[in-house]
Amino acid sequence: MNLRENKIFKIQEIRELTESAFVLRFDRHRLNFVAGQHILIGLDESAELREYSVYSGEKDNFLEVLVKEVEDGSVSKQLKKLKVGDPIQVESAVGFFRIGKEDIDKNLLFIASGTGIAPFHSFVTSYDDLNYTLLHGIRYASEAYESDIYENHRYISCVSKDNKGTFQGRVTDYLKENKIDKNTLVYLCGNSDMILESKDLLEEQGISNEHIFTEVYF
């Protein structure tokens, strides 16, 4: 399906999570995706497009992305100005950051920094009864984006700038203090420094590279 020739995607809802972070919900138009994949979005086909992991679940009849406005991000600044009813350009879902059907029932560890939590939100809202733990690296507890959708014992906010989270420190500090079972499948999404350091710590604990899957945001 060539989405440039398809219906116009329109904003259905905007949820403000913090001063800079928000969720955009828009039409799905039967666009197929696998939880963990990303789409390209922008204001129109002639404008700059940016990759965003799908935040919504596979069974939802809408699409959502989690956006954080950044100082040097031209697309995020444009998206921040959108209103309900505005059109948006969307291109097909792509990517290989996903849970294999054979791995759905395995012990899973999700590690995210900031808005890197988006694909894990899609995993959890797409698949029932996942056996997962989610480590979310954030600066302030207020950045625990819509964490109420996760079971309390499965969501661990690793907060580096205040003392209101589940764990005080970065996700890498958590990994230094907590042993991860070597049979765990680990999925990491977020900034490259976090991912590289976390991979080293996990491998030191005996987790093989074949059990580690990554999606680098920046």
Secondary structure as UniProt FT lines:
FT   HELIX           3..5
FT   STRAND          9..16
FT   STRAND          21..27
FT   TURN            29..30
FT   TURN            35..36
FT   STRAND          38..42
FT   TURN            45..46
FT   STRAND          50..54
FT   TURN            58..59
FT   STRAND          62..68
FT   TURN            71..72
FT   HELIX           74..80
FT   TURN            84..85
FT   STRAND          87..94
FT   HELIX           101..103
FT   TURN            104..105
FT   STRAND          108..113
FT   HELIX           114..117
FT   HELIX           118..126
FT   TURN            128..129
FT   STRAND          132..138
FT   HELIX           141..143
FT   TURN            145..146
FT   HELIX           147..149
FT   TURN            152..154
FT   STRAND          155..159
FT   STRAND          167..168
FT   HELIX           171..177
FT   TURN            182..183
FT   STRAND          185..190
FT   HELIX           192..204
FT   TURN            205..206
FT   HELIX           209..211
FT   STRAND          212..216
//
